[in-house]
Amino acid sequence: MRFNFDLQEAKPEQGRSSTPKNDVEWVPLENHPVFTSSATDSTSDRAPTNLLAWDGASRLYFWDSNQLCLHRISVRLGEPEPTSVLAASPSKVLRPDVKIEFEVHKISINRIGSALLLAGSDALCVMYLYGRASSTDNAMICRTVNVGSQIYSNGGSVIRVLQVLWHPYSDTHLGILSSDSVFRIFDLSSNLMQPEQEYYLQPSEPGRHRNATSICPVDFSFGGDHLWDRFSVFVLFSDGSVYILCPVVPFGSVYKWESVMEIHGDAHTFGLKSANPLAVSNSNLAISWLEATFPDLTHKASEGTNLSAIKARPFALFDASLSLQGPLRKVCHEDNKESAILGAECEGRAVSFLYNIVSKDSIFVTAWSGGQLQIDALADEIQPVWNAGSPPRVRVDSHDHILGLAMICESIPGNHSLAKLDQPLDNTVWLGHPPPLLRLAIVDLALPKKTQGGSFITLFVDPLMPERIYSVHDGGIDSVVLHFLPFTSQTRGKNEAGRTPSVHPILSTCQGEASSPSPLHGFVSLSDSFGYSWIVGVTISCECFVLEMKTWNILLPINVNIENKRNRSEELKEREMPDIIISKELLSGPKLVLIPQTSSNLRSVAADSIEGRSTLHQYFKLFHENYVEYAHKVYFELKHHGPHLKRIIDDQHSRLGEAQEKISKVEEKQSNLEDRIAHAIQQHSFLEERLKRLRNLPGAHKKPLSKAERDFKSELGNHLSGVELNALHSSISALNSRLRRHTQSPNGNSSKQQKLISGRKNYTQDSQISLLKSSLENLSLVNSDNSKKVKLVESALNSRESSR
């Protein structure tokens, strides 16, 4: 059974004007009036736009660029069918209390769903989602504040906002990367104008261009829940180089106690016990930073208490600034050192970046303007690195408490040792070297070629399956599934060669080669706790689409045969082969043949004339270039994949037969289960009827006796007990008197009596015995009479109680 609760209707907010329940109608999300009533403006700005956000539970947010308002839509996932998505109509309208004077390109919601970010290229603000009701248009007026207006002002500054993200371990901190090569962290709970932390990025050794003025920051991402990654910030530059800032911790952010204890113990185990003095120095610096940033780490550990979470306090080293670790380079072999220095063989420039953690692997995905995705994995763990002798600038209050800090982050010159395969652990741990990258794949999305600027690609992670990455571009949406992960595959016992990622197009916004692609104005990925996943998108014409995504068994190999262990080596060889997928060119069909323009008197021209021959030759040439070549490609690919397809079909038929056998067994058992359930239901109804009959008995409705009835019963009991006791006492006294007379007889008579006993029969004892028997019989009669009287009294009392 599936249960879905609409929090918007179940728990009303304070001061809002909610629509009555009777007026709410649940419609499919793609048919919601919000997405069909109006269309968004087609802007000339080439920056990617995403006007959709999801709080992770039951609310979807959409920013209306025409009305300059936010629509909050309550959604039900998996109702009425497991694959459908319903939305409440009408939606709740949220309006900012200030005028938004910039064009919104992106919206994003924090973890707890209390604040929403409205970001543009030259300004940004935060809208708090719990406001006051408005009596004018049945909307909610929400408090909206500008962030960093002195730095990112609307039209008054040349500094552009490149990327804005909520911090994953805080609900009030925003990370902003701007075009002035500065990464800033703002705390919305303390100061909206001045940043809490500022990091001026100065890469001293750029990537392949070898010119500091030719590269600029493009994108950034916060790290995930893995060792020092949770304290790291990854910055992408336009030449494709990736740099790391570690450690970066917002003031007051909350982390897991076990996670901080893990890296604290790791620094003691592998750093302090190293034979290299540089490793000991770096680990000592990291330990001192941990213990100063998390003071509860040492106090609670000494007391022996375990906490679930630990809070970071403001702290900065007074004589050292963070090092800009990078650029990250590839792992190389002994004889191939130059390939690690060269950049990626991709076209254009880097446009976006995605950090993704899958089990034990940290994955980097870099999107290029030429339509390629560069997928790398960290081959080693991240360690914190500082530049000694470069003190930061600290802002304090009157009590010397740190309010903010700023530092210049440079890469350490000459600290770019090449990481080699099978290198000992002592040569890499805690030496301050940037972690190397292991190249997994370079995926070509085959996007339509553009003359200016290239393509803009935005990357998203599937919330249910982190191995799947969505790439949203001007041509549509593609799905990239990673089948090989270095550390995760090794821990799972998979020793086969790395399988290349699989790329599947999900949606195409290009109607044809002649038409220009239309970008999406919104994209979000939904998921529920039952394993179903959807993607929701909004086109430039404000049309919504909902697509269900398959998540089950998508990472399993095609050929799986557990029972047959003899052919296991052959199966492993087959699994190493790439998936047999027909190319996009064949699926899309032959290219559209454009008939050349001809004169109106073409029909009057003879076929054997010069004009007729040239026209026929041109037609045959177009036909051959398109249809004949396409037919050759189809014939070659089908002939090449024929045996493989036959093998796959045979395997599918065998699996289908096994599935049918299992289904028949289940059907046989189902009839038996239905009979047992029917018998149990019949027995249950019989027991219910019997229980009803038992409840109708007089004893079930027995009432307690009144005080008068209890007194009457006690008097009867005392009277009868006295009668019985008197009868017993009289019998006992009679027996005692006879016994005394018998024992007090003289001794002389005893000899005579003995002689009489020996001579004749003793009639005295017989008479006594007979008297004793008669007295016992009388006593038993008295007792029986008394018991009969008691029964009569009890029956009278019962009848009296039942009559009441």
C-alpha positions in Angstrom: 0.0 0.0 0.0 1.1 3.5 -0.7 0.5 6.4 1.7 1.1 10.0 0.8 0.5 13.0 3.1 0.0 16.5 1.8 1.8 18.6 4.4 0.3 21.8 2.9 -3.2 20.7 3.7 -2.5 18.8 6.9 -0.5 21.4 8.8 -1.6 25.0 8.0 0.9 27.7 8.4 0.6 30.7 10.6 -1.1 33.6 8.9 -1.7 32.2 5.5 -4.9 32.3 3.5 -5.4 28.8 2.3 -7.8 27.6 -0.4 -10.7 25.5 1.0 -10.2 21.8 0.7 -13.4 21.4 -1.4 -11.9 23.8 -4.0 -8.7 21.8 -4.5 -8.5 19.5 -7.5 -5.8 17.0 -8.1 -4.7 16.9 -11.7 -1.7 15.4 -13.6 1.3 17.7 -13.1 1.8 18.2 -16.8 -1.8 19.5 -17.1 -1.6 22.0 -14.2 -3.0 25.4 -15.1 0.2 27.1 -14.0 2.1 25.6 -17.0 -0.6 26.2 -19.5 -2.0 29.7 -18.7 1.0 31.8 -19.8 4.3 31.6 -21.4 7.7 32.8 -20.3 9.6 35.4 -22.2 12.3 34.1 -24.6 15.4 35.9 -23.3 18.5 36.6 -25.4 20.8 35.7 -22.5 22.7 32.5 -23.1 23.1 31.7 -19.5 21.3 28.4 -18.5 18.0 28.8 -16.7 16.3 26.6 -14.1 13.1 28.0 -12.6 12.0 24.8 -10.9 12.8 23.6 -7.3 11.7 20.7 -5.1 11.9 20.5 -1.4 12.4 16.8 -1.4 9.0 15.9 0.1 5.7 17.1 -1.4 6.1 20.7 -2.7 7.3 21.9 -6.1 8.2 25.5 -6.7 8.0 27.4 -10.0 9.0 31.0 -10.6 6.8 32.9 -13.0 8.9 35.4 -14.8 5.9 37.3 -16.2 4.0 37.8 -12.9 7.2 37.9 -10.8 5.8 35.5 -8.3 6.5 32.0 -6.9 4.0 29.2 -7.3 4.0 26.5 -4.7 2.4 23.3 -6.0 1.6 20.3 -3.7 2.4 17.1 -5.4 1.4 13.4 -4.8 3.9 10.9 -6.1 2.7 7.6 -7.3 -1.1 8.3 -7.2 -3.4 6.8 -8.4 -0.9 4.7 -10.4 2.7 4.0 -9.0 4.1 5.9 -12.0 1.9 9.0 -12.0 2.4 12.4 -10.4 -0.6 14.5 -9.3 -0.6 18.2 -8.4 -3.0 20.3 -6.4 -4.9 23.0 -8.4 -5.0 25.9 -7.8 -1.5 26.4 -6.6 -0.5 28.7 -3.8 1.0 32.1 -4.9 3.9 33.6 -3.0 4.9 37.2 -3.7 8.0 38.9 -2.5 7.5 42.0 -0.4 10.1 43.9 -2.4 10.3 44.4 -6.2 12.6 42.0 -8.0 14.6 44.3 -10.3 16.7 41.6 -12.0 16.0 38.6 -14.2 15.9 35.4 -12.2 17.9 32.6 -13.8 17.9 30.0 -11.0 15.9 29.1 -7.9 17.1 26.8 -5.2 15.7 25.8 -1.8 17.5 25.0 1.4 17.5 21.7 3.2 14.5 22.3 5.6 12.4 24.1 3.0 12.2 27.5 4.8 14.1 29.8 2.3 14.4 29.9 -1.4 17.2 31.5 -3.4 16.4 33.8 -6.4 19.7 34.2 -8.3 20.5 36.2 -11.4 23.7 37.1 -13.2 24.2 40.4 -11.5 22.1 40.1 -8.3 20.5 37.6 -5.9 18.1 37.6 -3.0 16.5 35.1 -0.6 12.8 34.7 -0.2 11.5 33.2 3.1 8.6 30.9 2.4 6.6 31.5 5.6 4.9 34.9 5.3 1.7 36.8 5.9 -1.5 36.5 3.9 -2.6 39.2 1.5 -6.2 40.3 1.2 -5.9 41.6 -2.4 -5.2 38.6 -4.6 -5.3 35.5 -2.3 -1.5 35.4 -2.2 1.1 35.2 0.5 3.5 38.1 1.0 6.9 36.7 1.9 9.9 38.6 3.3 12.6 38.9 0.7 16.2 40.2 1.4 19.0 41.0 -0.9 22.3 39.3 -0.4 25.6 41.1 -0.9 24.0 44.1 -2.5 27.2 46.1 -2.1 29.1 43.6 -4.2 26.5 42.2 -6.6 24.3 45.2 -7.3 21.9 45.4 -10.2 23.7 47.1 -13.0 26.0 49.0 -10.6 28.9 46.6 -10.6 30.8 44.6 -13.2 31.1 41.6 -10.9 28.9 38.7 -12.2 27.6 35.8 -10.1 28.8 32.6 -11.7 27.3 30.0 -9.2 25.4 30.1 -6.0 24.8 27.0 -3.8 23.4 26.3 -0.4 25.9 24.7 2.0 25.0 21.1 2.6 25.7 21.3 6.3 23.9 24.6 7.1 20.5 26.1 6.4 21.7 29.7 6.5 24.9 29.8 4.6 25.3 30.5 0.9 28.4 29.9 -1.2 28.9 32.3 -4.1 31.5 32.2 -6.8 31.8 35.5 -8.8 33.7 36.7 -11.9 36.3 38.5 -9.8 37.8 35.1 -8.9 36.6 35.3 -5.3 34.7 32.6 -3.4 32.5 34.1 -0.7 30.3 32.5 2.1 27.4 34.6 3.4 25.6 33.8 6.7 21.9 34.9 6.3 21.4 34.8 10.0 24.0 37.4 10.9 25.0 39.7 8.1 23.5 40.0 4.6 25.8 42.7 3.3 29.3 41.5 4.3 30.5 37.9 3.7 31.5 35.7 6.5 34.4 34.3 4.6 36.3 35.4 1.5 38.8 33.4 -0.5 40.7 35.2 -3.3 41.7 32.5 -5.8 45.0 32.9 -7.5 46.2 29.8 -9.4 49.9 30.2 -10.1 50.1 27.4 -12.5 47.2 27.4 -15.0 46.2 24.4 -17.1 47.0 23.9 -20.7 47.0 27.6 -21.7 49.9 28.4 -19.3 48.6 32.0 -19.0 47.0 33.3 -15.8 45.0 35.9 -17.7 43.5 33.4 -20.1 41.6 31.4 -17.4 38.8 32.4 -15.1 36.6 30.5 -12.6 33.5 28.9 -14.1 31.8 26.8 -11.5 32.2 25.3 -8.0 30.7 22.5 -5.8 30.8 21.6 -2.2 32.1 18.2 -1.1 30.0 15.3 0.1 29.9 13.1 3.2 33.3 11.4 2.9 36.4 12.1 5.1 37.9 15.6 4.3 35.6 16.0 1.3 32.9 17.4 3.6 35.3 20.4 4.3 36.3 20.9 0.7 35.3 23.3 -2.1 36.0 22.3 -5.7 36.5 25.1 -8.2 36.5 24.7 -12.0 38.3 27.1 -14.3 37.7 27.7 -17.9 40.6 25.7 -19.2 39.2 22.6 -17.4 41.6 22.6 -14.4 40.1 21.7 -11.0 41.4 23.2 -7.7 40.5 22.3 -4.1 40.1 24.5 -1.0 40.3 22.5 2.2 39.3 23.0 4.9 36.4 25.4 4.5 33.8 25.4 7.3 30.9 27.9 7.8 30.7 29.3 11.3 28.0 27.3 13.2 27.6 24.5 10.7 26.7 21.1 12.1 28.5 17.8 11.3 28.3 14.2 12.4 30.3 13.3 15.5 31.4 10.0 14.0 32.7 11.7 10.8 34.8 14.2 12.6 36.2 11.5 15.0 37.1 9.4 11.9 39.3 12.1 10.3 40.7 13.0 13.7 41.8 9.4 14.3 43.1 9.1 10.7 45.4 12.1 11.3 46.8 10.5 14.4 47.2 7.1 12.9 48.7 7.9 9.5 50.1 11.4 10.1 51.8 11.5 13.5 53.3 8.0 13.1 54.8 8.7 9.7 58.6 8.7 9.2 58.4 11.8 7.0 58.7 15.0 9.1 56.6 16.9 6.5 53.7 14.5 7.0 54.0 14.9 10.8 54.0 18.7 10.5 50.9 18.7 8.2 49.0 16.3 10.4 49.8 18.3 13.5 48.4 21.4 11.8 45.3 19.5 10.8 44.8 18.1 14.3 45.2 21.6 15.9 42.7 23.0 13.5 40.1 20.2 14.2 40.4 20.6 17.9 40.1 24.4 17.8 37.2 24.4 15.3 35.4 21.6 17.2 36.2 22.2 20.9 33.8 19.5 22.0 35.9 17.0 20.2 38.5 16.8 22.9 36.2 17.6 25.9 33.5 15.0 25.1 36.1 12.4 24.1 37.9 12.7 27.4 34.6 12.4 29.3 33.7 9.3 27.3 30.4 10.6 25.9 29.2 10.1 22.4 27.3 12.9 20.6 25.3 12.6 17.4 26.3 16.0 16.0 29.0 18.6 16.7 29.0 22.3 15.9 31.8 24.3 14.4 32.9 27.5 16.0 34.7 30.5 14.3 38.4 29.8 14.0 41.3 30.6 11.7 45.0 30.0 11.9 46.7 33.4 12.5 49.9 32.7 10.5 48.7 30.6 7.5 46.1 30.7 4.7 44.5 27.9 2.8 46.4 26.6 -0.2 44.7 26.4 -3.6 45.5 22.7 -4.3 45.9 22.0 -7.9 45.5 21.8 -10.7 44.5 18.1 -10.2 46.4 15.8 -12.6 45.8 12.4 -13.9 47.4 9.2 -12.6 50.2 8.2 -15.0 52.4 5.2 -15.7 56.1 5.2 -15.3 56.8 5.7 -19.0 53.9 8.2 -19.7 54.6 11.3 -17.5 53.8 13.9 -20.1 50.1 12.8 -20.5 49.4 13.7 -16.9 50.3 17.3 -17.5 48.3 17.9 -20.6 44.7 19.0 -20.4 41.7 17.0 -21.6 41.3 16.5 -25.4 37.9 18.3 -25.4 36.6 21.0 -27.6 35.9 24.5 -26.5 36.0 25.6 -22.8 34.7 24.2 -19.6 31.2 25.4 -18.8 30.0 23.5 -15.7 31.1 21.1 -13.0 29.5 18.4 -10.9 30.9 16.7 -7.8 29.2 13.4 -7.0 29.9 10.8 -4.3 29.0 7.2 -5.0 29.7 4.8 -2.1 33.5 5.2 -1.6 34.3 7.1 -4.9 34.4 10.9 -5.4 33.4 11.6 -9.0 34.2 14.7 -11.0 32.2 15.5 -14.2 33.3 18.4 -16.3 31.1 19.7 -19.2 32.7 21.4 -22.1 31.1 23.8 -24.6 31.9 21.4 -27.5 29.4 18.9 -26.1 31.8 16.5 -24.2 31.7 15.3 -20.6 34.9 14.5 -18.9 34.4 12.0 -16.1 37.2 11.5 -13.5 37.5 10.0 -10.1 39.8 10.9 -7.2 42.5 8.3 -6.9 43.5 9.4 -3.4 42.1 11.1 -0.3 41.9 14.9 0.1 44.1 16.4 2.9 44.1 19.9 4.2 46.9 22.1 3.1 48.0 25.6 4.4 50.5 28.2 3.1 52.6 29.2 6.1 53.7 32.8 6.3 50.5 34.2 4.7 48.3 35.4 7.5 44.6 35.9 6.8 42.6 39.0 7.5 40.2 38.5 10.4 37.3 40.7 11.4 36.5 40.6 15.2 34.0 42.3 17.5 34.7 44.1 20.8 35.1 40.8 22.7 37.7 39.5 20.1 35.2 37.0 18.7 35.7 36.2 15.0 33.0 37.6 12.8 34.6 37.1 9.4 37.8 36.3 7.6 39.5 36.8 4.2 42.6 35.2 2.8 44.5 34.9 -0.4 44.7 31.3 -1.7 47.6 30.5 -3.9 48.9 27.2 -5.1 52.2 26.1 -3.7 54.9 26.3 -6.4 56.6 23.0 -7.1 54.1 21.0 -5.1 52.8 19.0 -8.1 54.4 15.6 -7.9 53.1 13.1 -10.4 51.1 10.3 -8.9 52.0 6.8 -10.3 50.2 3.5 -10.2 51.3 1.1 -7.5 52.9 3.8 -5.5 53.6 3.1 -1.8 51.2 4.7 0.7 54.1 6.4 2.6 54.9 8.5 -0.5 51.5 10.2 -0.8 49.8 10.5 2.6 50.0 13.9 4.4 52.7 15.3 2.2 50.5 18.2 0.9 50.3 16.9 -2.7 47.0 17.4 -4.5 45.1 14.1 -5.0 45.4 12.7 -8.5 42.6 12.0 -10.9 41.8 8.7 -12.5 40.2 9.2 -16.0 37.1 7.1 -16.3 35.7 8.2 -19.7 35.1 11.1 -22.1 31.5 11.1 -23.3 30.6 12.9 -26.5 26.9 14.0 -26.4 26.9 14.7 -30.2 25.2 18.0 -29.8 24.4 20.2 -32.8 27.3 22.4 -33.7 27.1 26.1 -33.0 29.0 29.0 -34.4 29.3 31.2 -31.3 30.1 30.2 -27.7 29.2 26.5 -28.0 26.7 24.7 -25.8 25.7 25.3 -22.3 25.4 22.1 -20.3 24.0 21.7 -16.8 24.6 18.6 -14.7 22.3 16.9 -12.2 22.4 13.7 -10.1 19.6 11.2 -9.9 18.4 11.3 -6.2 17.8 7.6 -6.1 20.7 6.3 -8.1 23.9 8.3 -7.8 25.5 6.4 -10.6 23.2 8.2 -13.1 23.9 11.8 -14.1 21.5 13.9 -16.2 23.0 16.4 -18.6 20.6 19.2 -19.6 21.6 21.2 -22.7 20.0 23.1 -25.6 19.3 19.9 -27.5 17.4 18.2 -24.7 18.3 15.8 -21.8 20.7 12.9 -21.8 21.3 10.2 -19.2 24.8 9.0 -18.4 25.1 5.9 -16.2 28.5 4.9 -14.7 29.0 1.2 -14.6 32.6 1.2 -13.3 33.8 2.9 -10.1 37.4 2.2 -8.9 37.0 1.8 -5.2 33.4 0.7 -5.1 33.9 -2.0 -7.7 37.0 -3.2 -5.9 35.2 -3.6 -2.6 32.3 -5.4 -4.3 34.7 -8.0 -5.7 34.5 -6.9 -9.4 37.9 -7.5 -10.9 36.8 -7.2 -14.6 38.0 -4.4 -16.8 36.3 -1.0 -16.4 33.0 -0.8 -18.3 32.4 2.4 -20.2 29.5 4.6 -19.2 26.2 4.2 -21.1 24.6 7.3 -22.7 20.9 7.3 -23.4 19.0 10.3 -24.9 15.8 11.0 -22.8 14.4 14.1 -24.5 15.1 16.0 -27.6 14.1 19.6 -28.1 15.3 19.7 -31.7 12.4 19.2 -34.2 14.8 18.7 -37.0 18.2 19.7 -38.4 16.8 22.9 -39.9 15.1 24.1 -36.6 17.1 25.7 -33.9 17.2 23.9 -30.5 15.0 25.4 -27.7 16.5 25.3 -24.2 14.6 24.3 -21.1 13.6 26.8 -18.5 13.3 24.3 -15.7 14.5 20.9 -14.7 14.1 18.9 -11.5 14.3 15.2 -10.5 11.7 13.7 -8.2 11.8 10.5 -6.3 9.8 8.7 -3.6 10.6 6.1 -1.0 9.3 3.2 -3.1 12.1 3.4 -5.7 10.2 5.4 -8.4 11.9 8.3 -10.1 10.7 11.1 -12.4 12.1 14.1 -14.2 10.1 17.2 -14.6 10.9 19.9 -17.1 9.5 23.2 -18.3 10.1 24.4 -21.9 10.6 27.9 -23.0 6.8 28.1 -24.0 5.9 27.2 -20.4 4.9 23.6 -21.2 5.5 21.0 -18.5 6.5 17.4 -19.1 6.9 14.5 -16.7 8.9 11.4 -17.6 9.2 8.3 -15.5 12.8 7.0 -15.1 13.6 3.3 -14.7 15.9 2.6 -11.7 15.6 -1.2 -11.1 18.3 -3.4 -12.5 19.8 -0.7 -14.7 23.3 -1.3 -13.4 23.2 -5.1 -13.9 24.9 -6.7 -16.8 22.8 -8.1 -19.7 23.9 -11.7 -19.5 23.5 -13.2 -16.0 23.6 -16.9 -15.5 24.3 -18.0 -11.9 23.4 -21.7 -12.2 25.7 -22.4 -15.0 29.2 -22.1 -13.5 31.1 -23.9 -16.2 30.8 -21.1 -18.7 31.7 -18.3 -16.2 34.8 -17.2 -18.0 33.0 -16.9 -21.3 30.3 -14.8 -19.7 32.8 -12.5 -18.2 34.3 -11.9 -21.6 30.9 -11.1 -23.0 30.1 -8.7 -20.1 33.3 -6.8 -20.9 31.9 -6.0 -24.4 30.1 -2.7 -24.7 26.3 -2.7 -24.9 24.9 -3.3 -28.3 23.0 -0.1 -29.0 22.0 1.1 -32.5 23.5 4.5 -33.2 21.4 7.7 -33.2 22.0 8.1 -37.0 20.2 4.9 -37.8 17.4 5.4 -35.4 16.7 8.9 -36.7 16.5 7.7 -40.3 18.0 9.1 -43.4 18.6 12.8 -43.7 15.9 14.9 -45.3 16.6 15.4 -49.0 16.1 18.9 -50.1 15.0 18.9 -53.8 17.0 21.5 -55.7 15.2 24.4 -57.2 14.3 23.9 -60.8 12.6 25.9 -63.5 8.9 25.7 -64.2 9.4 24.3 -67.7 11.3 21.2 -66.3 8.5 18.9 -67.4 8.9 19.9 -71.0 12.6 19.1 -71.0 13.4 15.7 -72.5 15.2 13.1 -70.4 18.0 12.6 -73.0 18.7 16.3 -73.2 21.6 18.0 -71.4 19.4 19.7 -68.9 17.4 16.6 -68.2 20.5 14.5 -67.8 22.1 17.0 -65.3 18.9 17.2 -63.3 18.6 13.4 -63.1 22.3 13.1 -62.2 21.7 15.6 -59.4 18.7 13.7 -58.1 20.6 10.4 -58.3 23.5 11.9 -56.4 21.2 13.2 -53.6 19.5 9.8 -53.4 22.8 8.0 -53.3 24.3 10.2 -50.7 21.3 9.9 -48.4 19.2 6.7 -48.9 21.8 4.4 -50.5 24.5 5.1 -47.9 22.0 4.9 -45.1 20.8 1.5 -46.4 24.5 0.3 -46.5 25.0 1.5 -42.9 21.8 -0.3 -41.8 22.9 -3.5 -43.6 26.4 -3.4 -42.2 25.3 -2.8 -38.6 22.5 -5.4 -38.7 24.9 -7.9 -40.2 27.6 -7.1 -37.7 25.2 -7.3 -34.7 23.1 -10.2 -36.0 24.8 -13.0 -34.0 24.9 -10.9 -30.9 21.3 -10.0 -31.2 20.3 -13.6 -31.7 22.2 -14.6 -28.6 20.5 -11.9 -26.6 17.1 -12.9 -28.0 17.7 -16.6 -27.1 18.8 -15.6 -23.6 15.7 -13.4 -23.2 13.5 -16.4 -24.4 15.1 -18.7 -21.8 14.7 -16.1 -19.1 11.1 -15.7 -20.2 10.5 -19.4 -19.9 11.9 -19.4 -16.4 9.7 -16.5 -15.5 6.6 -18.2 -16.8 7.5 -21.4 -14.8 7.8 -19.3 -11.6 4.5 -17.5 -12.4 2.8 -20.9 -12.8 4.1 -22.0 -9.5 3.0 -18.9 -7.8 -0.5 -19.3 -9.4 -0.7 -22.8 -8.0 0.2 -21.6 -4.5 -2.2 -18.7 -4.9 -5.2 -21.0 -5.1 -4.2 -22.8 -1.9 -3.6 -19.5 -0.2 -7.0 -18.2 -1.2 -8.7 -21.4 0.2 -6.8 -20.9 3.5 -7.8 -17.2 3.6 -11.4 -18.1 3.0 -11.4 -20.8 5.7 -9.8 -18.3 8.1 -12.4 -15.7 7.3 -15.2 -18.3 7.9 -13.7 -19.3 11.2 -13.4 -15.7 12.2 -17.1 -15.1 11.5 -18.0 -18.2 13.5 -16.0 -17.0 16.5 -17.6 -13.6 16.2 -21.1 -15.2 16.4 -20.1 -17.3 19.3 -18.7 -14.3 21.1 -22.0 -12.5 20.6 -24.0 -15.4 22.1 -21.7 -15.5 25.1 -22.1 -11.8 25.6 -25.9 -12.4 25.8 -25.6 -14.7 28.8 -26.8 -13.4 32.2 -23.3 -13.8 33.8 -21.8 -11.4 31.3 -24.0 -8.6 32.6 -23.5 -9.3 36.3 -23.7 -6.2 38.5 -22.1 -5.7 41.9 -24.3 -6.3 45.0 -25.7 -3.3 46.9 -24.8 -2.6 50.5 -28.1 -4.1 51.8 -27.6 -7.3 49.7 -24.1 -7.7 51.0 -25.3 -7.3 54.6 -28.1 -9.8 54.1 -25.6 -12.3 52.6 -23.2 -11.9 55.5 -26.0 -12.4 58.0 -27.1 -15.6 56.3 -23.5 -16.9 56.1 -22.9 -16.2 59.8 -26.2 -17.9 60.8 -25.5 -21.0 58.8 -21.9 -21.2 59.9 -23.1 -21.0 63.5 -25.5 -23.8 63.1 -22.9 -26.1 61.6 -20.4 -25.2 64.3 -23.0 -25.9 67.0 -23.7 -29.3 65.5 -20.1 -30.1 65.3 -19.4 -28.9 68.8 -22.2 -31.0 70.3 -20.9 -34.1 68.5 -17.4 -33.5 69.7 -18.5 -33.0 73.3 -20.5 -36.2 73.2 -17.5 -38.1 71.9 -15.2 -36.6 74.5 -17.6 -37.5 77.4 -17.7 -41.1 76.2 -14.0 -41.2 75.9 -13.6 -40.0 79.5 -16.0 -42.6 80.8 -14.1 -45.2 79.0 -10.7 -44.2 80.2 -11.8 -43.5 83.9 -13.1 -47.0 84.6 -11.3 -48.9 87.7 -8.5 -51.3 87.2 -10.3 -54.2 88.9 -13.1 -54.1 86.5 -10.6 -54.2 83.7 -9.4 -57.7 84.5 -13.0 -58.9 84.8 -13.9 -57.2 81.6 -11.0 -58.9 79.9 -12.2 -62.2 81.1 -15.6 -61.4 79.8 -14.2 -60.4 76.5 -12.3 -63.6 76.2 -15.3 -65.6 77.2 -18.1 -63.9 75.4 -18.8 -61.2 72.9 -18.3 -57.6 74.1 -21.7 -56.0 73.5 -20.7 -52.6 75.0 -18.2 -51.7 72.3 -20.6 -52.7 69.6 -23.2 -50.4 71.1 -20.8 -47.6 71.3 -19.7 -48.0 67.7 -23.3 -48.1 66.6 -24.0 -44.9 68.5 -21.0 -43.3 67.0 -22.1 -44.3 63.5 -25.6 -42.9 64.1 -24.2 -39.6 65.3 -22.0 -39.3 62.3 -24.9 -40.0 60.0 -26.9 -37.3 61.8 -24.0 -34.9 61.3 -23.8 -35.6 57.6 -27.5 -35.1 57.3 -27.2 -31.7 59.0 -24.4 -30.7 56.7 -26.3 -31.7 53.6 -29.3 -29.7 54.7 -27.1 -26.7 55.4 -25.6 -26.9 51.9 -29.1 -27.2 50.3 -30.1 -24.1 52.2 -27.0 -22.2 51.1 -27.7 -23.1 47.4 -31.3 -21.9 47.8 -30.1 -18.6 49.2 -27.6 -18.2 46.4 -30.2 -19.0 43.7 -32.6 -16.4 45.3 -29.9 -13.8 45.3 -29.0 -14.5 41.6 -32.6 -14.3 40.5 -33.0 -11.0 42.4 -29.9 -9.6 40.7 -31.1 -10.7 37.3 -34.5 -9.2 37.9 -32.8 -5.8 38.5 
